[in-house]
Amino acid sequence: MHTDPPTPLNDAARPPVWHATPEADVLRALDSQATGLGTAQAVERLARYGPNRLDKAARPSAWWRLLRQFNNLLIYVLLVAAGVTFWLGDYLDVAVILGVVLINAVIGFVQEGRAERALDAVQALLASRALVLRDGERHEVDATTLVPGDVVLLESGSRVPADLRLLRCKNLRIDESALTGESVPADKDPRPVGAGAALGDRLCVAYAGTVVAVGQASGVVVATAGHTEIGRIGSLVSAQPGLATPLIRRLDQFARQITLLILAVGALTFLYGYFVGGQPALALFLVVVGLAVAAIPEGLPAIVTITLAIGTAAMARQRALVRRLPAVETLGSVGVICTDKTGTLTQNRMTAVRVLLADATLQVTGSGHVPEGGFHRDGAVIDPAAHDGLLRLARCALLCNDACLHHGPDGGWSLAGDPTEGALLALALKAGLDLAEEAARTPRVDEIPFESDHRFMATLHHDHAQAGRALCLLKGAPERVLGLCVRDAAGQTLDTAAWQARMDGAAALGQRLLALAECELPAGTASLALADITPRFTLLGVAGLMDPPRPEAVQAVADCGRAGIRVLMITGDHAVTASAIGRELGLRDGQPLTGEQIDALDDAGLNQRLRETDVVARASPEHKLRLVHTLQAQGVLVAMTGDGVNDAPALGAADIGVAMGLRGTDAAREAADLVLTDDNFATVVGAVREGRTVFDNIKKSLLFVLPTNGGEAGLILLAVFAGLAMPVTAAQILWVNMVTSITLDIPLAFEPAERGVMQRPPRPPTEPLITRWLLTRVLFVSLLMMAASFCVFEWVLSRGGGLDVARTAVVNMLVLGEIVYLFNVRHFTASAFTRETLLGNRAALWSCTVIVVLQALFTFAPPAQALFGTAPPDAVTWLLIATLAGGIFLAVEAEKWLLRRRGVQRL
């Protein structure tokens, strides 16, 4: 077990800032050398620091995790209901209630533990084998045996096994997207950088879990296991507590409220009946039990689970996979979406968007590596074949290039090679050039590959059209290429200042720049060396490349604005690039916030800066985590999107984490609540719409279920306080609550979105589940149900009917009242007198048909009569029941009309 951080081995001071320390000093601080450690030293340090693997925290047993699912007040209420029902001898209903409880527990049990799985995914990123120098010789060892001071050798395709301070690099480029979010591999350089450099700017460090794209290097281990950057991120993931979703918080609050109400009303009823009514204590106790059974919405957890599951299926059809059911509703409550840039808001495909030529600046249309699009100047289309300067630049981009574009059988294009070179290749194809034809006419003879030392790539070609002609093509960093050029493509002496001004303008738009040049070499030149690359080139032009925004993301950001949702773009990219993308997306980009500024700001200052911008650049995992916590402290619900290991802590800390399914790491997917299968921000916005619809449908379910419970409880209270016989039995109440209510409630889960669902602000996190207007509707309909049922009860008894007949009539009154009320509640306030409301939900029509059949069996079937104590009413009573049900429907529609007059749109 490692207990000490990798401090300098020869003193007890704090470890140096490795990326700011020269290589010789790093080796000295670690008591190592360029030829590596000795075997004895490695063994001693392994005992001191422990193995290079992430520790696994102790986890609760499966049984304990299952038992924890029952630690919920609403579950307690259901268990009490089951106990009371068992005591009454109604074992069928006991089984139904316990089945509901068990289903909810299993769902929670399966979904729990995502943080532990995220840690497993992070650990899987550590390399299993490593090539090291021990005693001056190369050895392949188990990566878990690496220790600080080991010298590790890297090559193309290697996964970096520990945090390394690079000692030597040759054309080394490392894919750090999982840590920094940058889509382009980072060029590495062993020279030290500033102590305050952001993670993505520490070019002299190779981090554990990243992958070598090209090149070779050697580096000394400066951190292992939990002290690596990836290990530190794993610690951040494990440190994030599980957040209760808004729905869970609201249901818990509702469970507490209804439990207290049931206890208070039950106690009041018992005291009144005993001391005022003079009724026997045992009889009163049975009445209170019936009251509790009536008031408890036993089917509510099942209804919520079914509604969330249907929402989950709807999201899956929209390419959003839900890993935790409550996350469906949470999306509808978010006030801020913190989103990654690369691949989510942008296309994750470098594209040439601008060409600077000697005599013109051209805009390039099309996106990605698809060779479709064209060239424009001031809005006018340019014919590449008629523009010699453009063709010369495009030919250089085509031939001085190692990438390949493949046209697949499905019609799509795929890139093999560097994304920047792929963008240049697509540019050349848009200009009408053919790779095979150009390569045959001007074959490559030799090349100088790109390396970070000279920052360019050069190729030597023989022109078959002019026998013996040798042509050198050059592409690379603009400042390096311009230094090698003496003239432009128009034959004029190079005006470096003018070109620099034009390039600064393109860079300010967030474009990455590559300069392209050519020169003739002596006829017959057969090889190319660095000595041949001297200031004699002709500058063909400069290509501006960027990862452009997705067109649908621009619309999605605008949709978020109309829905009252703020979009905050957080990226590891440079501020200039992030600002340019933010501007195109319609975000506030005037003063982008950087990771360095976040470190320097206190909480109040950070709050202020977050009010001024929607763009955050050069952000580390800690920065993302702090941003999430700061926004949550403002009282808003936060959604966080991400794809890298660096995003996992913030994904876990956010109210809802959204991971990318195509390019996301396992760590990000395991830490998230929602996984997008298309990595598209527009899908997030679609999921928000679905989340709002799901919550509306859950509220409609409450609006439907609670009046039935209220009407039943009111009947019992009225009977106690009036000294009458009980209008319904406990078994009949459970029939209504667990069979008819749930069956009729399920169609509400299929309801489409309310009109204007994305034109209203998100719900405040503190808004209760039972709002003032919703409670008003529940009380109003409960009184209607109670009055109609009591009227039917007294009607049957007054006409000489038996108690069994009267109770059967009451149950049928409640059920028919539910059927008509189902069509009232399909819309919160909109009128039900429309064809869409009455006939538009097939599930509602089918459920009503099923309930009519079930109710007929309940009323007329001898087994049901024996089980529930029912007896069929006469025809006149059925007519009265139908008339009163119609009256309930009209009364609720009148109340909705009054709400519309007051401007109330939702409850």
N, C-alpha and C positions, 0 to 999 in steps of 0.2 A: 504494500500500500504506500503510495507516494504521499508524504506529509509535508515536504519542503518544496517551495518553488525553486526553479532553476536559477539560483543566484550565482554570482561569480564564485568560483570554487576556492579562491584564495582570500576572500574577505567576507564579512557578514553584512555588508551594506546592501542597499536595495539594488536589484539587477539593473544593468545599463538599459537605456532605450536602444534595443538592438538595431533598429533600422537607421539610427543616427550615429552608430558607432562604426569606425573603419574596420575592415576585415581583420587586420592584424591585432587590433585591440580586442575584437570579439574572441579570437582564438586564445589570446592571452588571458582574458577574463574567465574563459571556460577551461583553462589549463589543457588546451588541445593544440593540435597543429594540422597543417594542410594534409598530412599523410594519415590523419585519423588517430584514434586512441589505440592503446595497447589492449590486448585481450584482458589482462588483469584489471586494468582501469575500468573497462566496460563492465566486468562482473561486479566490481566494488560499487560502481555508480548505479547499477541495476538494483542492488540491495538497498541503496540509499534512496533512490527516487521512485522505485517501483516500476512495474511494467507499463508500457506505452499503450494503455487502453482505458476507456472511460469506465468509471465505477458505476455499478448498478445499485440504485437505492433499494432498500428493503420494501417489498410490496405486500399489501394485505392479501390474505388468502382469498380464494374464490368464494368460499362460504361467507366470509366477512363482507365481501363486496356485495353478495346477494342480499344479506341481511340489511345492509345499509339502504337498500332500495325501499324498505318499508318505513324508514324514518321520515315520514311525511304526515302532516296533520290530517290531510284529506284521506290518506290511507287509513289512519287511525279511526276516523269517522266511519269509513266503510267497514272496517273490522268490527267496530262496535255494532254497526247495523247487521253484520253477519251474525254476531253473537246473539243479538236480540231475536233475529229471525230464527236462529237455531233453537232458542229457548221457546219460541212459539211453535216449533215443530214443523216449520216449512222448509224442509231439507233441499228441495229443488232450488228455491231462491237463495239459500245459503251457498249452494254450488255456483250459481250465477255470479253472486257478489264476489266470492273468493276467486272465481275465474277472472273477473275484471282486475282484482288486486294483483293476481299472479301475472297476468299479461303485462301490466305496467311495470312490475318488478323485473321481468325478463328483459323488456326493452331497455330499461335503465342499466341492467347488468351488462348487456351486450355492448352498449354504447360507452360505458365508463372505461377509463384507463387510457385515453388517447395520449396523455402526456407521457406515460410509460412507453407507449409504442413509438412516440416521437424520439425518445432517448435511444431506443433500439435502432431507429433509422439513422440517427446521427452517428452512432457507434459504427454502423455498417459502412460509413464513408471512410473510415480509417483503413489504410492499405494493409494487406496481410503480409506482404514480403517487402524487403528493402535491400538495395545494393549499397554496401558501406565499405569504407576503408578501415581495416583493422590491422595493426602492425605493418602498415604500408601496403597491404595486399587487399584485393577486391574479394568481398565475401557477400553472398546472398544470405540474409538472416531473416528470422521472424521479426516483423515490424514491432511486435510487442517488446522486443529486447533492446530497442533503441534507447539511448540515454543522452542527456545533454553533453555535448562535446564530440559526439559521433559525427563523422563526415560522410554524407550521403551523396550518391551519384544519381542524377536524374537523366531521363531520356524521353523521347517522344512517346506519348501514351501512358507514361508512368503516373500513378496517383501519389501525390506527395505524402509521405508517411508521418511526418511531424513538422512542426514549425522550424523552418531552416533560414539561417542568415546566409545568403548566397555568397560564395567565394569566387566563383568563376562561372561565366555564362557564355554560351555560343548560340546566337540566334534563338534565345529562349523566350517562348511565349506560353503563358499559363492561363488556362480557362478558370477564372475566379468568379464566374457568374453566380455560383451558389453562395458565395460570401459577400460580394459587392453588388450584384445585380447588373453589372455591365455585360453587354452582349458580345463585345469584342475581346478576344484574349489579350491579356496585358503583356506588353514588352518588358522584360526584366533586365535589370542592370545592377551589378554588384556594388556600385558606388553608393555611399550612405546618402540619406535624404534628411530633411529637417525633422526635429524631434516631434513637432506638432503635425506631421503629415497624416492625412486621413488614410484609412485602411487601403483604399484603392490606389493611393499614391506611394505606398511603401514598396517601390520597385525592387528593392534589394532583399525582400523577404518572400519566401515561398511558404504558403500556409497549408497545414495538414488538411487533407480531403479535397484539395484542388487537383486539377489534372494538367499535365504538360501537353500543350497542343503541338508544338514543334520545338526542336532544339535540344541541347544538352547543357548540363550544369553540375556543379558540385556545391554543397552547402553544409554548414555545420549546424547540428541540432541545438536549438536554443530553448525549446519547450516541448514537453511530451505530455501525453494523456490529458488530464483535466486542465493543465496549464496552457494548452494550445488555444488558438483562437476558436477552433471548432469545439473544443472541450468547454471553454468558457460559455459558448452559446448553449451547449447542452445543459450547463448549470442554470442558465437563465430560463430555459424551458421548464426544468424541473421545479424551479422556484415560483412559477406562476400558479396561483391558486385557481381552482375551478370557479368560474363565474356563473351565478344563477341567471338564467335568461329572464327577460321581462315577463314572459308568460308564466314561468315557474314562480317568480316573485308575486305576480298578480294572483295566481291560483292559491299560493300559500296564504296570502292576505285574505282571499275570499274564504278559504277553508277556516281560518281563524274566526272570521266574522260570522259565518253561518253556524259554527260550533258554539260560539258564545250566545248567538241568538236562540239556538235550539235549547241550550241549557237554561237560559233565562225564561223563555216562554214555557218550557216544560215545568220548571219550578213554580212559576206563577200559576199555571193551570192546576198543578197538584194542590197548592196552598188554597186556591179559590174553591176548588171542588171539595176539599176536605173540611175547611173551616167555614165556608159560606154555604156551600151546597149540601154539606153533611153526607157526602158519598163515602162508601167504604174505601179504605186505603188501597186494598188490592185491586179493586176495580179501577181506581184512579191511576194506579201504576200501569195497568194495561193500556189505559187511555194515553198516558204520557209516552209509552213505548210506541203506540200507533202514531202519535204526533211526530216523534223522532223519525220513524220510518218514512212518514209522509214528507217531512221537511228536507231530509237528506237527498240530494241529487245523486243517487247511486250510480246512475249511468254516465255522469259527467266525465270521469276519467276515460271511459271507453270512447265517448263521443269525441273528446279532445284528441285522443290517440288516433282515431279513425280520420278525423279532419286533417291532422298533421301528416298522416301517411298518404292521404290523397294529394295533399299539397306537395309532398315529396315526389310522388309519381309525376305530377304536372311539371315540377322543376326538372326532373330527369329528362322529360321530353324536350325541355328547353336547354339541354346540355349542362345542367347543374345538378351534381350528385350530393345529396344530403347525408352527412355521416351521423348527425344527431338530430332526432325529430324536432325538439324545440327550436332548433336553429331556423326552421322554416318560418316561424312567426317572427323571430328576432330580426330578420332582415327587414321586415316591414316597419320596424321601429327605429332603425338607425338614422342618426342625424348627420354623421360624417362617415365618408368612405375614404380611408387611407389606401391609396393604390400605388403599386409599383408602376414604373414607366415602361420598361422594355418588355415587349410582347403582350402586354395587357392593354395599355393605351396606344402603343405603337405596334408595328407589324413584325418586329424582331427580324427584319431583313434589311440589311444595308442597301440603300438605293442611291444612285447618282441622280441628284435633283438639279444640279447647276453645272454649267461648263463656262469657265472664263477663257476666252480666246483673245488673241492680240487685237482683233477689231470688233469683238462683240461679246456680250454676255447672254448665254442661252439658258432657258429653263427646260428641264427634261421632265416629261410626263411618264406615267407608268409607275409601278411600285414593285418592290421585291426583285427577285431574280428572273422574273418572267420578261422575256424580250419583247414586250408590247408597250407601245408609247411612241412619243416623238419629241421633236425639238421645236421650241418657240422662242421668238424674239419680239418683245413688246406686244405679245398677243398674237403675232402672225406666225403661221406654220413655216418652218424652215425645211427645205429639201436637202438632206445630207449629201446626196450625190452632187449637188451643185455648190457645195461649200467645201473647198479644198482644205481649209484650216481645220474644220470639224473632222473630215475624213482622216487627216494625218494624226490627229489626237486619238481618234477611235482606233486606228490601226495600231498605234503604240499601246493603247489599253488592252487590245486583243492579243498582241504577240508577246508583250512583256508581262506575262500572266501565267500562273501555274494552275489556275482553277479550271473546272470543267462543269458545264451545264448539260444535264441529261433530260431529254423529253421522254417522259414515261408513257406507257401504253394507255394510262388513264387520262392522258392529255395534260398532266401537270409537269412542272419543271422542278428538278432537284439539283442541288449544288453539291459538288465534291471539291472541297478546298476552303480557302480563307474567305469569309464573307465580304471583306473589302474588295478582294480580287473578283469575287462573284458579281459585285455591283458594277465594276469596270467592264467585265465581260458582257453583262447585259446591256450596258451602254453601247458597246461596240456593235452588238447585234441589232440594237435599235437603229443604228446608223446604216444598216443594210449590209454589213460585212459578213463574210462567211469564213469561219475559222479554218476549215479544211483547205479552202481555196487560198487564203492568205498564207497559211503555213507552208503550202506547197510552193507558192511563188517566192516566199521569203522565209526559208527554213531557218530554225534556230541552230546555231553552231556551238555556242558556249554561253555561259551565264555567270553572273555573280549574284548569289542568293541574298535576300534581304537579311541584314544583321543589325542589331541595335547599335553597334559601334559606328557604322557608316550610314545607317538609316535610308538606304535605297536598295533597289534591285535593278540590275542591268543585264541585258541580253544582247548577244551578238548574232546578226543575221546576214546571210548572203542573198543578194537580190538576183534571182535568175533572169529577171527582165533586163538587167544590165550586168553582163558577165563580169565577175570579179569585184563588183561593188560590195563593200562591207558596211553594214549599218549597225550602230549601237543605239538601242532604245533604253530609256531610263525612266524610272518612276520612284517616288519616295516623298519624304517630308519636304514641304515647300521650301523651308529655309535652307535645307541642304541642297536641293535641286537648283534653286535660283542662284546659289553660290557657284554652281558649275556652268551656268548659262551666260552667254555673251550677247545673244540676240534673241528676238522673238520670231514667231513663224512668219511675220510679214517682212522679215529681213532688217528690221530696225534695231538699233542698239538697245539692249534691255534697259528699261526704266524701272529699276528695282523698287523705288519709292512708290510709283504709280501701281505696280502690281501688288505691293504690300497693302496699300490702301484698299484695293479691290478685295483682296483676300481677307482683310480685317472685317469688311462688310459681310462677307459670306460666313466667316467664323462667328460673328455676332448673331447670326441666325441659327446657330447651333450645328453648323455643318463641319464635318471632318474634311480636311483638304489634302489632296494628293496632287503633286505637280508631275507633269509628263514632258519628256524632252527627247531629242535625238541628235545624233551627229554622225558624220561619215568618218570611217577609219580607212587607213591605207588599203588599197585593193589587195585582196588575197589574205587579209588578216584571218587567222584560224583560231585564235584563242583570245580570251579577255582576262585582264588582270586589273587589280585596283589601280596600278600605275597608269592604266589607260584612261581612267576616269579623271580628266582634268578640265579646267574651265574652257570649254570649246563647244558646248552644247547649244542647240537651238530650243528655246522654251516653246513647246507646242500649246501649252495651256494648263489650267488647273481645274480639277474635278471636285465639286462639292458633294459630299455624301452624307446621308443621315438615315436614321431609322424613322420613317415618316409615321405620323399618327394614323391609326385605323380610321377610315371614313365614318364607320358606325360609332366609334368612340366619341367623336365630336358631337354627334347627335345625342349619345347617351349622357354626356356631361351636361348638355343643355336640358335634357329631360330631368336630370337630378336637380338642377337649379329650380325648375318649375315645381318639383316635388318637395322643395325646401330642404334638400340634402346637399351638404357641402362636399366637394371632392378635393382631397388633399393629395397631391402627387409627391411621393417620397421615393427618391432614387439614389443610387450610389454614383451616378454620373456627375459630370462637372456642372457647375451652376449655369454656365452659358448655354450648354446644350439643353439642360432641364428647363431653363427659362424659355428658350425658343419653342420647345414642344408644348410647354404650358400655354404659351401665347396662341399657338395654333388650335389648342383645345378649348380656348375661351376661359382659361384660369387666370387668376390674378398673379402675374409673374414679375411685377416691377422690381421687387426686392426679394429675390429668392433667399430662403433661410438655408444656411449651410451647417454641416455637422460641427465645424469649429465654433460657429456662433452659438449653437445649442450648448456646447460645453461651457461657454463663457457666461451664459445667461442664467439668472436665478429664475424661480418659478413664475414670478410676476412678470419679469421681462420676456420670458418665453410665451406666456399667455398673450402679451401685447403683440409680439412679433407674429404669432399665429393668426391674429386678427387682420394682419396686413398683407399676407401672402398665402397662396395655395400651392406653392412649389418649395420643396425641400430637397437639397442636393447634398452629395457626399455624406450620406447618412449611414451610420454603423448600426449593428443590432441594438446597442444600448440607446442610441438616439431614437430609433423606431419605438423602442419600449417606453422611453420617457415621453415621447409624443403621444402615444396611446393613453398613458396614465394622465397626462396633462389634459387631454381632451375629455377623458372620462370625469376628471375633477370638475370640469365645467358643466357637468350634468347632462351630457349627451351620450347616446349609445354609439359605439365606434365599431365599424367593420374594417378589417384589415385584409388586403390582398397581398399575396407574395408567392414566390416560387423557390427561393433558395433556403439553404440552411440558416442564413443570416436572418431570414424572416420568421423562423419558427417561434422564437420567444414572443414577438409581437403578435403573431397569429394566435398563440395561446392566451395572451393577456387581453386581447380585444374581446368585445362582447360577442363578436362572431368573426371567425377566421375563415378566409376564402383562399384556397390554394389552387394553383394551376395544375391541371391534369396532364397536359402534353409535355411541358418542359419543366414541371415542378419536381423538386427532389422528394424522396420518401419522407424526409424529416418534415418538410412543409405540409405535405398531404396528411401525415399522421397528426400534426398539431392543429389542423383546420377542422371547422365544422362543415364546410361546404367545399366541394372540389369542382372546378369548371373543366369540362372535357374539351373545350375549344379555346381556353386561355384568353377569352374576349371580355373586355370591360362591359360591353353592351349586354352580355349575358348576366352580369351582376345586377344591372339595372332591371332586366327582366325578372330576375329572382326577387328583387325588392318589391316589384309589383305583385308577384305571386305571394310574397310574405304578407303584404298588406291585405290581399284578398283572403288569405288563410285566417288572419286575425279577425277580419270582419266576419268571416263565416263562423269562427268560434264564438264571437259575441252574439251572432244570430242564434247559435245553438243554445247559449245561455238564455237568450231572450225567449226562446221557445220552451226550454225545459222548466225554468224557474216558475213561471206562472202556474203550471200544472201542480208543482209541489206546493206553491203558495195557496192555490185553490183547495187542495186536499187538506193542508194544515188548517186553513181557515174554516173548512167544514167541521173538523174535529173540535176546534176551539168554540165554534158557534154551538155545537151540540153540548159541550161541557157547560158553557156559561148559560145555555138555555135549558139545561137539564133534560136533553133529549137523547134518544138512542143514537149510537154511532152510525153515521150515514154510510161508512165504508169500513171494511175489515183491513187488518194489516196485510193479509195475503192479496186482497184486491188492490191495495195501494202499490204493492210491489209489482203486480201485473202491469199496472199503468206506468210505473216508473221505469221498470227494467225491460219491458217488452214493447209496449206501444210507443212510449216516448223515444226510445233509442231508434226504433224502426222508422219513425217519422222524422227523426232528427238527422239521420244519415244523409238524406238528399241535400240538406243545407251545406254539406261539405263540398258538393259539386257546383255550388253557385258561382257564376262568373263574377268578375270584378264589378264593384259599384261604379257608376258613372263618375268620372273625375277622380278616380282613386290615386292618380299620380299628379294631381293638381292641388293637393292639400299638404300641409306640413306634417312631418312625422309626429306621432303621439309623444307627449312628454313621458319620460321614463317613470315619473311619479304618478301618472294618471292611474287611478284604480280600475280594476276590471269592471266593477259596477259603478258606472258614472251616474250623475244626477238624472239625466234624461232616461237612461236605461232602467234605473230603479223606478222612475215614475211609470214607465211602460209596464214593468213587471207587476207593480202594485195594482195598476189599473186593470190589467188582464186577469190577475189573481182574483180581484173582487168580482169581475165578470164571471169567471169560472165558478167561484164559490156561490154567487147569487143564483146562477143558472142551475147548478147542481142541487142547491138547497130547495129551489123552487120545484124541481122534478121530484126530489125526495118527499117533500110535503104533499105534492100533488098525488103521488101514488098512494101514500098512507091515507090521505083524506078520502080517497075513492075506495077504501077498503082493501087495498093491496097489502100483501104480506111484507115483512121486513126484508126478506130475501129479494123480492121483486123490486122493492124501492132501492135497495143497494145496487142491484144490477142496473137499474135505470140511471143511477148516479154515475156508475163507471162508464156506461155508454155515453152519457152526457159529457163527461170529461174527455173521452176519446174523440167524439165527434167535434167537440170544441177544439181539440188539438188539431184535427184534420183541417178545419177551416182556418185556424190561426196559422198553420204552416204557410199558407199562401199570403197571409198578412205579413209574415216576418221575412219573406224572401227579400224584401227591400226595407231598409230602416225607416224611411219616410216617404219614398215614392209610392204612388198609387198602385194598388193591386188590380185595378180595373183595366188591365191590358191583356192582350192575347199572350204576350211573352210571359207575364207573371203567372197566368192561369195554366198555360199549356207548354211553356218553354222549358221546364225542367222535367224530363222524362222520368228521372229517378223519383221525383216527388209523386208523380202519377202512379208509378209502380208500387211505391211504398204505401200509398193510400189504399190501393187495391189489396195489397197483402194484409193491411190492418183491418179492412172490412171483412176479409175472410177469417182472420184470427178472432175478431170480435164476435163474429157469428158463431164460431166454435165455442168461445168463452161463454156465450149466452145460451146456446141451444144444445151443445153436445153434452150428453149425460156424464162422461168422465170429468169434464170441466165443471159441470154443475156440482158434482160431488166434491171436487177439490176446492173450488172457490166459493161454494154456497150460493150459486146463482140460480135465477128463475126468470124466464122471459117476460117482459112487459107486454101490454096489449098495444093495438095499433094506434089508439089515441095518444098514448104516452110516447110512442115513436114519433108521431107528428109534432108533439110538443118539444121533444128533444131537437128535432130538425129545425123548428122555428127559432128556438133559443140559440142554436148554433149559428144560424143566419144572423141573428141579432148581435152576437159576439163579433162576427166578421165586420158588420157595418159599423159597430161602435169603435173598433180599432181603426178602421179606415177614416172615421171622423176625427179621431185623435191624431192620426198622421197628417190629415189636412190642416189641423190647427198648428202642428209643428212646422209644416211647410210655410204657413203664413208667418211664423216667427223666424223663418230663415234657418231652421235646424236641419242639417243635412245628414248627420250621423249621430248615433247615440253613444 
